[in-house]
Amino acid sequence: MRGLKDKVIIVTGAAQGIGEATALRLGDEGVTVVCADRNADGAKATADKVTAAGGRAIAVQIEVTSRDSWMAVTGQVTEQLGGIDGLVNNAGVTRDRSLMKMTDDDWATAIDVNLKGPWLGCQIAIPHMQARGGGAIVNLSSDSRWGAFGQSNYSSAKAGLVGLTRTVAIEHARHKIRANAVAPGVVKTPMVMAVPEEVRKGWMTSVPMKREAEPSEIASVIAFLLSDDASYVTGQIVGINGGSVI
C-alpha cells in the first residue's frame, strides 16, 4: 500500500489477536512498528515476529489508561525512532455482565481501557504527528456499539469511540491528520475463543458469510486506512462483519 514504508506507527494491544496481526501486516508493508502492550513479554514476542519476517519493530510496555504511561511511550518512540506517524488504538477488555449484575468496577474498567485509553492516545500522539506534517489514526470500535446482551459497559465504550473518532477527524483535518475506526464483528481472537462454542455458533446465524473473521482480515483494513491509499478517507466507521446487519 502507498505511503506506509518507513512510517513509525504505534499499535496498542499488540501482544495478541488483532493487535498482533496488525503489527505483522504493517511490518510487511515496511512500517517501523511500535508493539505496545501492558504485557511486556507479549509485546516483545510480537516485535520479534515482525523482525523475524524481515520487518522493523520495537516493543514498549504501556498502560493505556495512564497519561504518564502514554507520555513516557511517545517520548521514548520520538527519541528512539525520530517521530510518530500513526496510531492504532486496539487495546481492549471485556467485563461482561447483565445490566443489573454489573458492578462499578466492571463499568469503570471497560470504559477506561476501551474509551479513555484511545482518547489519551489521540490527545498525546497527535502533537507528534503534527510535528511530522500529518498522520493517521485507527480506533477499534465493534459491532457491539449497537448494543449487546451483557455488554452495557463495552457497548457504551465502543459507541463512544465512534464519537471520538469523528470528532478527532473534524478537529485535526486541518493538520493533515486522518482518524477512522474499524468495527469488527466476531473475530478469532483469544477473547472471543474463550466464549463457549455453542454460543459462538449462535452468533453465526446473523452472519451471512457464516464464519468468524481471521485477525489478519481486520489488520488488512487497518493497514489500508493508515496508508495513502485512504488519503481522502476520514471520520469513517468501517464495519468488518461478514455482512451482518444489526
PAZAPA-4460 file (N, C-alpha, C; in steps of 0.05 Angstrom, whole numbers, plus 32768, in hexadecimal, padded with zeros to 4 digits):
% residues 246
    n_x    n_y    n_z   ca_x   ca_y   ca_z    c_x    c_y    c_z   seq   type   mol
   8011   7FE8   8000   8000   8000   8000   8012   8019   8000     1      M     A
   8008   802E   7FF4   8018   8046   7FF1   801B   8055   800B     2      R     A
   8033   805F   8010   8038   8072   8025   803D   8066   8041     3      G     A
   803F   804C   8043   8044   803F   805D   8062   803A   8063     4      L     A
   8071   8036   804E   808D   802F   8051   809C   8045   8061     5      K     A
   80AA   803B   8075   80BB   804C   8087   80AB   805E   809A     6      D     A
   8091   805B   809B   8081   8069   80AF   8085   805C   80CB     7      K     A
   8081   806C   80E0   8082   8061   80FB   8066   8061   8106     8      V     A
   805C   804A   810D   8040   8047   8115   803F   8037   812F     9      I     A
   8030   8041   8143   802C   8034   815C   8013   8023   815A    10      I     A
   8015   800A   8163   7FFE   7FF8   8165   7FFA   7FEF   8182    11      V     A
   7FE4   7FF7   818E   7FE0   7FEE   81AA   7FD2   7FD3   81AA    12      T     A
   7FD5   7FC4   81C0   7FCA   7FA9   81C1   7FD7   7F97   81AD    13      G     A
   7FF1   7F9B   81A9   7FFF   7F8D   8193   8008   7F71   819B    14      A     A
   8003   7F68   81B3   800D   7F4E   81BC   7FFD   7F37   81B0    15      A     A
   7FE5   7F3C   81A7   7FD5   7F25   819D   7FBE   7F30   818C    16      Q     A
   7FB0   7F1D   817F   7F98   7F23   8171   7F9B   7F37   815A    17      G     A
   7F88   7F4A   8158   7F89   7F5D   8142   7FA1   7F6F   8144    18      I     A
   7FAA   7F75   815C   7FC2   7F86   815F   7FDB   7F78   8154    19      G     A
   7FDE   7F5F   815A   7FF5   7F50   8150   7FF4   7F4E   8131    20      E     A
   7FDC   7F47   8127   7FD9   7F45   810A   7FDE   7F5F   80FC    21      A     A
   7FD6   7F75   8108   7FDB   7F90   80FD   7FF8   7F96   80FC    22      T     A
   8006   7F90   8112   8023   7F95   8113   8031   7F86   80FD    23      A     A
   802A   7F6D   80F9   8036   7F5C   80E5   8030   7F67   80C9    24      L     A
   8018   7F6F   80C4   8011   7F7A   80A9   8020   7F94   80A4    25      R     A
   8021   7FA5   80B8   802F   7FBF   80B4   804D   7FBA   80B0    26      L     A
   8058   7FA7   80BE   8074   7FA0   80B9   8079   7F97   809D    27      G     A
   8066   7F87   8092   8068   7F7F   8076   8067   7F97   8063    28      D     A
   8059   7FAC   806B   8056   7FC4   805A   806E   7FD7   805D    29      E     A
   8082   7FD0   806D   8099   7FE1   8070   8098   7FF5   8086    30      G     A
   8083   7FF3   8097   8080   8005   80AE   8094   7FFD   80C4    31      V     A
   809E   8011   80D2   80AB   800B   80EC   8095   800A   8101    32      T     A
   8090   7FF2   810B   807A   7FEE   811D   8082   7FF0   813A    33      V     A
   8073   8000   8149   8076   8001   8166   8061   7FEF   8172    34      V     A
   806A   7FD8   817C   8058   7FC4   8187   8054   7FCB   81A5    35      C     A
   803D   7FD6   81AB   8038   7FE0   81C6   8023   7FCE   81D4    36      A     A
   8028   7FC7   81ED   8016   7FB6   81FC   801D   7FB8   8219    37      D     A
   8009   7FB4   822B   8010   7FB3   8247   8020   7F9A   824E    38      R     A
   801C   7F85   823D   802B   7F6C   823F   8046   7F70   8230    39      N     A
   805B   7F76   823E   8074   7F7D   8232   8080   7F65   8222    40      A     A
   807D   7F4D   822E   8088   7F35   8220   8078   7F30   8206    41      D     A
   805E   7F34   8207   804D   7F30   81EF   8054   7F44   81D9    42      G     A
   8059   7F5D   81E1   8061   7F72   81CE   807B   7F6B   81C1    43      A     A
   808E   7F61   81D1   80A8   7F5A   81C6   80A5   7F42   81B3    44      K     A
   8094   7F2F   81BA   8091   7F17   81A9   8086   7F20   818E    45      A     A
   8073   7F33   818D   8068   7F3C   8174   807E   7F4B   8164    46      T     A
   808D   7F5D   8172   80A2   7F6C   8164   80B7   7F58   8159    47      A     A
   80BD   7F43   8167   80D0   7F2F   815D   80C5   7F21   8144    48      D     A
   80AA   7F1C   8143   809E   7F10   812B   80A0   7F23   8113    49      K     A
   809C   7F3D   8118   809E   7F51   8102   80BB   7F51   80F7    50      V     A
   80CE   7F52   8109   80EA   7F53   80FF   80F3   7F39   80F2    51      T     A
   80E9   7F22   80FD   80EF   7F08   80F1   80E5   7F06   80D4    52      A     A
   80CF   7F15   80CF   80C4   7F15   80B4   80D1   7F2A   80A2    53      A     A
   80E5   7F37   80AC   80F3   7F4B   809C   80EB   7F67   80A0    54      G     A
   80D9   7F6C   80B3   80D0   7F87   80B9   80E0   7F94   80D0    55      G     A
   80D7   7FAC   80D7   80E4   7FBB   80ED   80CF   7FC0   8103    56      R     A
   80D7   7FBB   811C   80C4   7FBF   8132   80D3   7FC2   814C    57      A     A
   80C7   7FD1   815E   80D0   7FD2   817A   80B8   7FCB   818B    58      I     A
   80BE   7FC3   81A4   80A9   7FBD   81B7   80AA   7FD1   81CE    59      A     A
   8092   7FDA   81D6   8091   7FEC   81ED   8079   7FE3   81FF    60      V     A
   807D   7FE7   8219   8067   7FE1   822C   8057   7FFA   8230    61      Q     A
   803C   7FF7   8230   802B   800E   8233   8013   8006   8244    62      I     A
   8009   8019   8254   7FEF   8017   8261   7FDE   802C   8255    63      E     A
   7FCC   8024   8243   7FBE   8038   8232   7FAC   804B   8242    64      V     A
   7FA5   8044   825B   7F94   8055   826B   7FA4   806B   827A    65      T     A
   7FBE   806A   8277   7FD0   807D   8286   7FDC   8092   8273    66      S     A
   7FD6   80AB   8279   7FE3   80C1   826A   8001   80C0   826C    67      R     A
   800B   80BB   8284   8028   80B9   8287   8035   80A4   8276    68      D     A
   8027   808D   8274   8031   8077   8263   8032   807F   8246    69      S     A
   801C   808B   823D   801B   8095   8221   8032   80A9   821B    70      W     A
   8036   80BC   822E   804B   80D0   822B   8066   80C3   8229    71      M     A
   806B   80AF   823A   8084   80A1   823A   8089   8092   8220    72      A     A
   8074   8084   8216   8077   8075   81FE   807B   8087   81E6    73      V     A
   806B   809B   81E3   806E   80AD   81CB   8089   80BB   81CC    74      T     A
   8092   80C2   81E4   80AC   80CF   81E6   80C3   80BC   81DE    75      G     A
   80C0   80A3   81E7   80D4   808F   81E0   80D5   808A   81C2    76      Q     A
   80BD   8087   81B6   80BC   8082   819A   80C7   8099   8189    77      V     A
   80C1   80B1   8191   80CB   80C8   8183   80EA   80CA   8185    78      T     A
   80F4   80C5   819D   8111   80C6   81A1   811F   80B0   8192    79      E     A
   8113   8098   8192   8121   8081   8187   811D   807E   8169    80      Q     A
   8105   8086   815F   80FF   8082   8143   80FA   809C   8133    81      L     A
   80FB   80B3   8140   80FA   80CC   8132   80DF   80D9   8130    82      G     A
   80CA   80CB   8137   80AF   80D7   8135   809A   80C1   8134    83      G     A
   8081   80CA   8132   806A   80B8   8130   8058   80C1   8119    84      I     A
   8052   80AD   8108   8041   80B2   80F0   8025   80A7   80F2    85      D     A
   8021   8094   8104   8007   8087   8105   8002   8079   8120    86      G     A
   7FE9   8074   8125   7FE1   8067   813E   7FC9   8055   8139    87      L     A
   7FCB   803D   8144   7FB5   802A   8144   7FAD   8025   8161    88      V     A
   7F96   802F   8168   7F8B   802B   8184   7F7B   8011   8184    89      N     A
   7F8A   7FFC   818A   7F7E   7FE1   8188   7F79   7FD4   81A4    90      N     A
   7F88   7FDC   81B8   7F87   7FCF   81D2   7F6A   7FD0   81DD    91      A     A
   7F60   7FBA   81E7   7F45   7FB9   81F1   7F41   7FA3   8204    92      G     A
   7F2B   7FA5   8214   7F24   7F90   8227   7F05   7F8D   8227    93      V     A
   7EFC   7F77   8231   7EDF   7F73   8236   7EDC   7F6C   8254    94      T     A
   7EC6   7F76   825E   7EBD   7F6F   827A   7E9F   7F6A   8278    95      R     A
   7E97   7F54   826D   7E7B   7F4F   8265   7E6A   7F47   827D    96      D     A
   7E54   7F55   8281   7E3F   7F4D   8293   7E25   7F5B   828A    97      R     A
   7E0F   7F4F   8291   7DF6   7F5D   828B   7DF4   7F77   829A    98      S     A
   7DE4   7F89   8291   7DE2   7FA3   829D   7DDF   7FA3   82BB    99      L     A
   7DCC   7F92   82C5   7DC6   7F92   82E1   7DDB   7F85   82F3   100      M     A
   7DED   7F76   82E6   7E03   7F69   82F5   7E1E   7F77   82F2   101      K     A
   7E1F   7F8B   82E0   7E39   7F98   82DB   7E41   7FA9   82F3   102      M     A
   7E5B   7FA8   82FA   7E65   7FB7   8310   7E72   7FD1   8306   103      T     A
   7E76   7FE4   8319   7E84   7FFC   8312   7EA0   7FF7   8307   104      D     A
   7EAD   7FE2   8311   7EC7   7FDB   8308   7EC6   7FD1   82EB   105      D     A
   7EB2   7FC0   82E5   7EAF   7FB6   82C9   7EAB   7FCD   82B6   106      D     A
   7E9B   7FE0   82BD   7E95   7FF7   82AD   7EAE   8008   82A9   107      W     A
   7EBC   800F   82BF   7ED3   8021   82BD   7EEA   8014   82AD   108      A     A
   7EEE   7FFA   82B1   7F04   7FED   82A3   7F00   7FEE   8285   109      T     A
   7EE7   7FE7   827C   7EE2   7FE6   825F   7EE3   8002   8253   110      A     A
   7ED8   8016   8261   7ED8   8031   8256   7EF5   803C   8255   111      I     A
   7F04   8037   826A   7F1F   8042   826C   7F31   8037   8256   112      D     A
   7F31   801C   8253   7F43   8010   823F   7F39   8015   8223   113      V     A
   7F1F   8011   821E   7F15   8012   8203   7F0F   802E   81F8   114      N     A
   7F0C   8041   820A   7F05   805C   8200   7F19   8072   820A   115      L     A
   7F1E   8072   8224   7F32   8085   822E   7F4D   8080   8222   116      K     A
   7F55   8067   821F   7F6F   8060   8213   7F73   806C   81F8   117      G     A
   7F60   8067   81E5   7F63   8074   81CA   7F62   8092   81CB   118      P     A
   7F51   809E   81DD   7F50   80BB   81E0   7F6C   80C6   81E8   119      W     A
   7F78   80B9   81FC   7F93   80C2   8204   7FA7   80BE   81ED   120      L     A
   7FA5   80A7   81DF   7FB7   80A2   81C9   7FB6   80B7   81B4   121      G     A
   7F9D   80BE   81AC   7F9A   80D3   8198   7FA5   80ED   81A1   122      C     A
   7F9D   80F5   81B9   7FA5   810F   81C4   7FC4   8112   81C6   123      Q     A
   7FD1   80FD   81CE   7FEE   80FE   81D3   7FFE   80F9   81BA   124      I     A
   7FF4   80E8   81A8   8004   80E2   8190   8001   80F7   817A   125      A     A
   7FEA   8105   8179   7FE5   8118   8163   7FFA   812E   8161   126      I     A
   8003   813A   8177   8018   814E   8173   8031   8143   8166   127      P     A
   8038   812A   816B   804F   811E   815E   8049   811A   8140   128      H     A
   8031   8114   8138   802A   8112   811C   802A   812D   810F   129      M     A
   8020   8141   811D   8021   815C   8112   803E   8164   810B   130      Q     A
   8050   815C   811D   806D   8163   8118   8078   8155   8100   131      A     A
   806B   8140   80F7   8073   8131   80DF   8064   813A   80C6   132      R     A
   8052   814D   80CA   8042   8157   80B3   8029   8148   80AD   133      G     A
   8021   8137   80C0   8008   8128   80BC   800A   810C   80C6   134      G     A
   7FF4   80FD   80C4   7FF4   80E1   80CD   7FD9   80D4   80CB   135      G     A
   7FD6   80BD   80D6   7FBD   80AE   80D4   7FB9   809E   80EE   136      A     A
   7F9F   809D   80F6   7F97   808E   810E   7F81   807B   8106   137      I     A
   7F83   8063   8111   7F6D   804F   810E   7F65   8046   812A   138      V     A
   7F4C   804A   8131   7F41   8040   814A   7F31   8027   8146   139      N     A
   7F32   8015   815A   7F23   7FFC   8158   7F08   7FFE   8166   140      L     A
   7EF3   8002   8156   7ED8   8001   8161   7ECF   7FE3   815F   141      S     A
   7EB5   7FDF   815C   7EAB   7FC4   815B   7E8E   7FC4   8152   142      S     A
   7E84   7FAD   8148   7E68   7FAB   8143   7E58   7FAE   815C   143      D     A
   7E65   7FA9   8173   7E57   7FAC   818D   7E4F   7FC9   8193   144      S     A
   7E59   7FDC   8182   7E51   7FF8   8187   7E33   7FFC   8184   145      R     A
   7E26   7FEA   8177   7E09   7FEB   8174   7DFA   7FE0   818D   146      W     A
   7E09   7FD5   819F   7DFD   7FC8   81B7   7E00   7FAA   81B5   147      G     A
   7E06   7F9D   81CC   7E08   7F80   81CC   7E02   7F77   81E9   148      A     A
   7DF5   7F60   81EA   7DED   7F55   8204   7E06   7F52   8216   149      F     A
   7E04   7F5C   822E   7E1A   7F59   8242   7E31   7F6C   823D   150      G     A
   7E2E   7F7F   822C   7E44   7F91   8225   7E3D   7FAE   8226   151      Q     A
   7E2D   7FB7   823A   7E26   7FD3   823B   7E3F   7FE4   823E   152      S     A
   7E54   7FDA   824B   7E6D   7FE9   824E   7E7D   7FEA   8234   153      N     A
   7E81   7FD2   8229   7E91   7FCF   8211   7E83   7FDD   81F9   154      Y     A
   7E69   7FD9   81F7   7E5A   7FE6   81E1   7E5B   8005   81E3   155      S     A
   7E59   800F   81FB   7E5B   802C   81FF   7E76   8037   81F7   156      S     A
   7E8B   8028   81FF   7EA6   8031   81F7   7EAA   8030   81D9   157      A     A
   7EA1   801B   81CC   7EA5   8018   81AF   7E94   802C   81A0   158      K     A
   7E7C   8033   81AA   7E6C   8048   819E   7E7A   8063   81A2   159      A     A
   7E85   8067   81BA   7E93   8080   81BF   7EAB   8084   81AD   160      G     A
   7EB8   806E   81A5   7ECF   8070   8192   7EC6   807B   8177   161      L     A
   7EAD   8076   8170   7EA3   8081   8157   7EA3   80A0   8159   162      V     A
   7E99   80AA   816E   7E99   80C7   8172   7EB5   80D3   8175   163      G     A
   7EC6   80C5   8183   7EE2   80CE   8185   7EEF   80CF   816A   164      L     A
   7EEC   80BA   815B   7EF9   80B8   8140   7EF0   80CF   812E   165      T     A
   7ED6   80D3   812D   7ECC   80E8   811B   7ED4   8104   8124   166      R     A
   7ED5   8108   813F   7EDE   8122   8149   7EFB   8127   8143   167      T     A
   7F0C   8113   8147   7F29   8116   8141   7F2C   811C   8123   168      V     A
   7F1D   810E   8113   7F1F   8112   80F6   7F18   812F   80EE   169      A     A
   7F03   813A   80FB   7EFA   8155   80F5   7F0E   816A   80FF   170      I     A
   7F18   8166   8117   7F29   817A   8124   7F45   817A   8117   171      E     A
   7F4E   8163   810D   7F6A   8162   8104   7F6E   815D   80E6   172      H     A
   7F59   8160   80D7   7F5C   815F   80BA   7F6F   8176   80B1   173      A     A
   7F6D   818C   80BE   7F7E   81A3   80B6   7F9C   819E   80BC   174      R     A
   7FA1   818A   80CC   7FBD   8183   80D2   7FC6   816B   80C1   175      H     A
   7FB5   8163   80AD   7FBB   814C   809C   7FBD   8132   80AC   176      K     A
   7FAC   8131   80C0   7FAA   8118   80D0   7F8E   810C   80CB   177      I     A
   7F8E   80F3   80C2   7F75   80E5   80BD   7F6F   80D3   80D5   178      R     A
   7F55   80D0   80DB   7F4D   80BD   80F0   7F35   80AD   80E7   179      A     A
   7F38   8093   80E8   7F22   8080   80E0   7F20   806A   80F5   180      N     A
   7F0B   805B   80F3   7F08   8044   8105   7F00   802C   80F5   181      A     A
   7F07   8014   80FF   7EFC   7FFC   80F4   7EEA   7FF0   8109   182      V     A
   7ED6   7FE2   8101   7EC2   7FD6   8113   7EBF   7FB9   810C   183      A     A
   7ED1   7FA8   8117   7ECF   7F8C   8111   7EB7   7F7F   811D   184      P     A
   7EAE   7F69   8110   7E9A   7F57   811C   7EA8   7F42   812C   185      G     A
   7EA2   7F29   8127   7EAF   7F14   8137   7EC9   7F0C   812A   186      V     A
   7EDF   7F0E   8139   7EFA   7F09   812F   7F07   7EF3   8140   187      V     A
   7F16   7EE2   8134   7F24   7ECD   8142   7F3C   7ED8   8153   188      K     A
   7F35   7EE5   8168   7F49   7EEF   817B   7F47   7EDE   8195   189      T     A
   7F5C   7EDF   81A6   7F5B   7ED1   81BF   7F42   7ED8   81D0   190      P     A
   7F3A   7EF2   81CF   7F23   7EFB   81DE   7F0A   7EEE   81D4   191      M     A
   7F07   7EEB   81BA   7EEE   7EDF   81AF   7EEF   7EC0   81B2   192      V     A
   7F07   7EB5   81AE   7F09   7E98   81B0   7F04   7E8D   81CC   193      M     A
   7F05   7E9F   81E0   7EFE   7E97   81FB   7EE0   7E93   8200   194      A     A
   7ED0   7E9D   81ED   7EB3   7E9A   81EE   7EAC   7E7D   81E6   195      V     A
   7E99   7E70   81F4   7E92   7E55   81ED   7E8A   7E52   81D0   196      P     A
   7E92   7E3C   81C4   7E8E   7E37   81A7   7E71   7E39   819F   197      E     A
   7E5F   7E2F   81B0   7E42   7E2F   81A9   7E38   7E4C   81A8   198      E     A
   7E42   7E5D   81B8   7E3B   7E79   81B8   7E45   7E86   819E   199      V     A
   7E5E   7E80   8197   7E69   7E8C   817E   7E5A   7E82   8165   200      R     A
   7E51   7E69   8166   7E42   7E5F   814F   7E28   7E6E   814C   201      K     A
   7E1C   7E75   8163   7E03   7E85   8162   7E07   7EA0   8155   202      G     A
   7E1E   7EAC   815A   7E24   7EC6   814E   7E24   7EC4   812F   203      W     A
   7E2D   7EAD   8125   7E2F   7EAA   8108   7E15   7EAB   80F9   204      M     A
   7DFE   7EA8   8107   7DE4   7EA8   80F9   7DDF   7EC3   80ED   205      T     A
   7DEB   7ED9   80F7   7DE6   7EF4   80EC   7DFD   7EFD   80DA   206      S     A
   7E10   7EEB   80D4   7E27   7EF2   80C3   7E24   7EE4   80A8   207      V     A
   7E1E   7EF2   8092   7E1A   7EE6   8078   7E31   7ED4   806F   208      P     A
   7E4A   7EDC   8076   7E61   7ECC   806D   7E65   7EB3   807E   209      M     A
   7E56   7EB1   8095   7E56   7E99   80A5   7E71   7E90   80B0   210      K     A
   7E81   7EA3   80B6   7E9B   7E9D   80C3   7EA5   7EB5   80D2   211      R     A
   7EB8   7EAF   80E4   7EC6   7EC5   80F3   7EDC   7ED0   80E1   212      E     A
   7EE3   7EE9   80E6   7EF9   7EF5   80D8   7F14   7EEC   80E3   213      A     A
   7F28   7EEB   80D2   7F43   7EE8   80DB   7F4E   7F03   80E3   214      E     A
   7F5F   7F05   80F8   7F6B   7F1E   80FF   7F79   7F2C   80E8   215      P     A
   7F85   7F1D   80D6   7F93   7F29   80BF   7F7F   7F38   80AC   216      S     A
   7F66   7F30   80AC   7F52   7F3D   809B   7F4B   7F59   80A6   217      E     A
   7F4D   7F5C   80C0   7F49   7F76   80CD   7F62   7F87   80C8   218      I     A
   7F79   7F7A   80CB   7F93   7F89   80C8   7F96   7F95   80AC   219      A     A
   7F8C   7F87   8098   7F8F   7F91   807D   7F7F   7FAB   8079   220      S     A
   7F68   7FAE   8085   7F58   7FC6   8083   7F65   7FDD   8093   221      V     A
   7F70   7FD6   80AA   7F7F   7FEA   80BA   7F96   7FF5   80AA   222      I     A
   7FA5   7FE3   809D   7FBC   7FEB   808D   7FB4   7FFE   8077   223      A     A
   7F9D   7FF7   806A   7F93   8009   8055   7F8D   8025   8060   224      F     A
   7F7F   8026   8076   7F77   8040   8081   7F8F   8051   808A   225      L     A
   7FA5   8044   8091   7FBD   8052   8099   7FCD   805C   8081   226      L     A
   7FC8   8050   806A   7FD8   8055   8052   7FCE   806D   8042   227      S     A
   7FDF   8075   802F   7FD8   808B   801D   7FC2   8082   8009   228      D     A
   7FBD   8068   8007   7FA6   805F   7FF6   7F8C   8068   8002   229      D     A
   7F8C   8070   801B   7F73   807A   8028   7F76   8098   802E   230      A     A
   7F84   80A6   801D   7F8B   80C2   8023   7F73   80D5   8025   231      S     A
   7F5C   80CD   801A   7F44   80DE   801C   7F2E   80D1   802D   232      Y     A
   7F37   80BE   803E   7F24   80B0   8050   7F2A   80B9   806D   233      V     A
   7F17   80C7   8079   7F1A   80CE   8095   7EFE   80D0   80A2   234      T     A
   7EFD   80CB   80BC   7EE4   80CD   80CA   7ED1   80B6   80C5   235      G     A
   7EDC   80A0   80BA   7ECA   8089   80B2   7ECC   8072   80C5   236      Q     A
   7EB7   8063   80C7   7EB6   804A   80D7   7EB1   8033   80C4   237      I     A
   7EC5   8022   80C1   7EC4   800D   80AD   7EBC   7FF3   80BB   238      V     A
   7EA4   7FE9   80B4   7E9C   7FCF   80BF   7EAA   7FB8   80B1   239      G     A
   7EB4   7FA5   80C1   7EC2   7F8D   80B5   7EB5   7F75   80C3   240      I     A
   7E9F   7F6C   80B8   7E8E   7F5A   80C8   7E81   7F44   80B7   241      N     A
   7E8C   7F3F   809F   7E81   7F29   808F   7E65   7F2E   8085   242      G     A
   7E5D   7F47   8084   7E43   7F4F   8079   7E2D   7F50   808D   243      G     A
   7E34   7F4E   80A7   7E1F   7F4E   80BC   7E11   7F69   80BC   244      S     A
   7DF6   7F68   80BF   7DE6   7F80   80C1   7DDA   7F80   80DD   245      V     A
   7DE2   7F95   80EC   7DD9   7F97   8107   7DBC   7FA2   8108   246      I     A
***
